[in-house]
Amino acid sequence: MKSCMRIAVIPAAVLVVLGAAGASAGGDTGLTHETIEKLKESFELDPATRSIMNAVTNNDVSKLTLNRELLARHNDVFNVKVDTKGVTDQESSGRCWLFAGFNIMRPSVMKKFNIDDFEFSENHLFFWDKLEKANMFLEAMIENRGKDVDDRELKVLFRNPVPDGGWWTYVVNLIGKYGAVPKCIMPETKNSSNTRRMNSLLNRMMRSDAAEIRRLASEGKDESTLRKRKFEMLSQVYRLLAIHLGIPPEEFVWRYEDKDGRVCGGTYTPLSFYTEAVEDGLDGYVTLLSYPVHGYYEYYRIRYCRNMPDAPDMDFINMDIGMLKEFALKAVLGGEPVWFAADVGKDHDVENGIFEIGIHDYRTLIGVEDRITKADRLLYCESTPNHAMVFIGADTLGGRASKWLVENSWGTDRGKKGFWTMYDDWFDEHVFGVIVHKRYLPGDVLAIMDTEPKVLPAWDPMRSLFE
């Protein structure tokens, strides 16, 4: 049975009274009847506008706004490609940073073992990431137990105590401590692929634990007592994670057949497997951001942007977007995938796998404009680095990339079998950071990391990928 909502028609006389009341209470701040009449008069329902209204109210706007001119000249030809195979799928989870981190390692692992396809277990490191973040949250509660509950930094931590998200440095922290395993050793579960319910339970536990820690502290309990209680809290977190995600292996046997038909493998621990599979290690990578809100060619660090209490906060060198493109291209030309962070909520077409400014021409259809800058999009919460992916190719003209080949972690149903084409103008507007090995960076850039970092607060927009 369908239900309908009755819309009450308010007589004009009543609107006048309401408008007068608003005017007396707040001057010209309210929507008076006269103001509403002027707004109505500003909207002219001419034949063209009526046609647009009919089209929009009865159709998917993304279909109506698809820019045929840009689509007609689009191609997915790239003269530079990193040799890789397979597309991963984070499904309904916020683990893009972890998938992207593993995706930059996969090509070298497949080459080393002489195999056609390989995927690390994201679930394995996801388990440890959740446990580490729970520990970090509880430590932050102990550290800040004397602050008022309305403290702005505490509010940021309360908002999402144990989130799915993270940065490249989180990958480095986790692998350095817990190693890595093949996906077949600790495969996905229903809850690693769809994290909403587990996260809801876990965050509820953490907020309850935070309230208890603060209560115990107000009663005069010392740090040793609080940490003893913290251990008991973490045992409950471990139980929840094990039930939802499975138990990470301490030792395992991995067997595989290579492209020459040879059966290989052995017995490993997660750390010994990672050491053998990824020979170069991850310590040489540098985080470069283009963050127009702050000064370029300076060194920054963001408070509480980490997944372990005993690890440093995420740091980065800030520079203009042209330098990010230059160094990312050097890495791709060197045969290396490049981890990057961007705002994927803007200017993209899922069906064709295109990131390009204007690919959906909403402005022409609706007849409205926005003129907000990249810096203001960050400051006014219009844009954040909300997704991590990997560059695995480029199409170069005149020594620069006109477009980039992107490996996503959204499976093969979105994009062109999981791969996307990013045009250079989209890079300018919506890419915020890249991870590049220091061998591609000049000495004067690396020297910036020898300076004292400027510390940004926990509510900084660049922390948003963490959540």
Secondary structure as the mmCIF struct_conf table of DSSP 4:
data_model
#
loop_
_struct_conf.conf_type_id
_struct_conf.id
_struct_conf.beg_label_comp_id
_struct_conf.beg_label_asym_id
_struct_conf.beg_label_seq_id
_struct_conf.end_label_comp_id
_struct_conf.end_label_asym_id
_struct_conf.end_label_seq_id
HELX_LH_PP_P HELX_LH_PP_P1 ARG A 6 ALA A 8
HELX_RH_AL_P HELX_RH_AL_P1 ALA A 12 GLY A 26
TURN_TY1_P TURN_TY1_P1 GLY A 27 ASP A 28
BEND BEND1 GLY A 30 GLY A 30
HELX_RH_AL_P HELX_RH_AL_P2 HIS A 33 SER A 42
BEND BEND2 PHE A 43 PHE A 43
HELX_RH_AL_P HELX_RH_AL_P3 PRO A 47 THR A 57
TURN_TY1_P TURN_TY1_P2 ASN A 58 ASN A 58
BEND BEND3 ASN A 59 ASN A 59
HELX_RH_AL_P HELX_RH_AL_P4 VAL A 61 THR A 65
STRN STRN1 LEU A 66 LEU A 66
HELX_RH_AL_P HELX_RH_AL_P5 ARG A 68 ARG A 73
BEND BEND4 ASN A 79 ASN A 79
STRN STRN2 VAL A 80 LYS A 81
STRN STRN3 ASP A 89 ASP A 89
STRN STRN4 SER A 92 SER A 92
BEND BEND5 SER A 93 GLY A 94
HELX_RH_AL_P HELX_RH_AL_P6 CYS A 96 ASN A 103
TURN_TY1_P TURN_TY1_P3 ILE A 104 MET A 105
HELX_RH_AL_P HELX_RH_AL_P7 ARG A 106 PHE A 113
TURN_TY1_P TURN_TY1_P4 ASN A 114 ASN A 114
BEND BEND6 ASP A 116 ASP A 116
STRN STRN5 PHE A 120 PHE A 120
HELX_RH_AL_P HELX_RH_AL_P8 GLU A 122 GLU A 143
TURN_TY1_P TURN_TY1_P5 ASN A 144 GLY A 146
BEND BEND7 LYS A 147 LYS A 147
TURN_TY1_P TURN_TY1_P6 VAL A 149 ASP A 150
HELX_RH_AL_P HELX_RH_AL_P9 ARG A 152 ARG A 159
BEND BEND8 ASN A 160 VAL A 162
BEND BEND9 ASP A 164 ASP A 164
HELX_RH_AL_P HELX_RH_AL_P10 TRP A 168 TYR A 178
STRN STRN6 PRO A 182 PRO A 182
TURN_TY1_P TURN_TY1_P7 LYS A 183 ILE A 185
BEND BEND10 MET A 186 MET A 186
HELX_RH_AL_P HELX_RH_AL_P11 LYS A 190 SER A 193
STRN STRN7 ASN A 194 ASN A 194
HELX_RH_AL_P HELX_RH_AL_P12 ARG A 196 SER A 218
TURN_TY1_P TURN_TY1_P8 GLU A 219 GLY A 220
HELX_RH_AL_P HELX_RH_AL_P13 GLU A 223 LEU A 245
HELX_LH_PP_P HELX_LH_PP_P2 ILE A 247 PRO A 249
BEND BEND11 GLU A 250 GLU A 251
STRN STRN8 PHE A 252 GLU A 257
TURN_TY1_P TURN_TY1_P9 LYS A 259 ASP A 260
BEND BEND12 GLY A 261 GLY A 261
STRN STRN9 VAL A 263 TYR A 268
HELX_RH_AL_P HELX_RH_AL_P14 PRO A 270 ALA A 277
BEND BEND13 GLU A 279 ASP A 280
BEND BEND14 LEU A 282 LEU A 282
TURN_TY1_P TURN_TY1_P10 ASP A 283 GLY A 284
STRN STRN10 TYR A 285 LEU A 289
TURN_TY1_P TURN_TY1_P11 PRO A 292 VAL A 293
BEND BEND15 HIS A 294 HIS A 294
BEND BEND16 TYR A 296 TYR A 297
STRN STRN11 GLU A 298 ILE A 302
TURN_TY1_P TURN_TY1_P12 ARG A 303 TYR A 304
BEND BEND17 ARG A 306 MET A 308
TURN_TY1_P TURN_TY1_P13 PRO A 309 ASP A 310
BEND BEND18 ALA A 311 ALA A 311
HELX_LH_PP_P HELX_LH_PP_P3 PRO A 312 MET A 314
STRN STRN12 ASP A 315 ASN A 318
HELX_RH_AL_P HELX_RH_AL_P15 ILE A 321 LEU A 333
TURN_TY1_P TURN_TY1_P14 GLY A 334 GLY A 335
STRN STRN13 VAL A 338 ALA A 342
TURN_TY1_P TURN_TY1_P15 VAL A 344 GLY A 345
BEND BEND19 LYS A 346 ASP A 347
STRN STRN14 HIS A 348 ASP A 349
TURN_TY1_P TURN_TY1_P16 VAL A 350 GLY A 353
STRN STRN15 ILE A 354 PHE A 355
TURN_TY1_P TURN_TY1_P17 ILE A 357 GLY A 358
BEND BEND20 ILE A 359 ILE A 359
STRN STRN16 HIS A 360 HIS A 360
HELX_RH_AL_P HELX_RH_AL_P16 TYR A 362 ILE A 366
TURN_TY1_P TURN_TY1_P18 GLY A 367 GLY A 367
HELX_RH_AL_P HELX_RH_AL_P17 LYS A 374 LEU A 379
TURN_TY1_P TURN_TY1_P19 TYR A 380 CYS A 381
BEND BEND21 GLU A 382 GLU A 382
STRN STRN17 HIS A 387 LEU A 397
TURN_TY1_P TURN_TY1_P20 GLY A 398 GLY A 399
STRN STRN18 ARG A 400 GLU A 407
BEND BEND22 SER A 409 SER A 409
STRN STRN19 TRP A 410 TRP A 410
BEND BEND23 THR A 412 ARG A 414
TURN_TY1_P TURN_TY1_P21 GLY A 415 GLY A 415
STRN STRN20 LYS A 416 LYS A 416
TURN_TY1_P TURN_TY1_P22 LYS A 417 GLY A 418
STRN STRN21 PHE A 419 TYR A 423
HELX_RH_AL_P HELX_RH_AL_P18 ASP A 424 HIS A 430
STRN STRN22 VAL A 431 HIS A 437
HELX_RH_3T_P HELX_RH_3T_P1 LYS A 438 TYR A 440
BEND BEND24 LEU A 441 LEU A 441
HELX_RH_AL_P HELX_RH_AL_P19 GLY A 443 LEU A 446
HELX_RH_3T_P HELX_RH_3T_P2 ALA A 447 ASP A 450
BEND BEND25 THR A 451 THR A 451
HELX_LH_PP_P HELX_LH_PP_P4 GLU A 452 PRO A 453
STRN STRN23 LYS A 454 LEU A 456
HELX_LH_PP_P HELX_LH_PP_P5 PRO A 457 PRO A 457
TURN_TY1_P TURN_TY1_P23 ALA A 458 TRP A 459
HELX_RH_3T_P HELX_RH_3T_P3 PRO A 461 PHE A 466
#
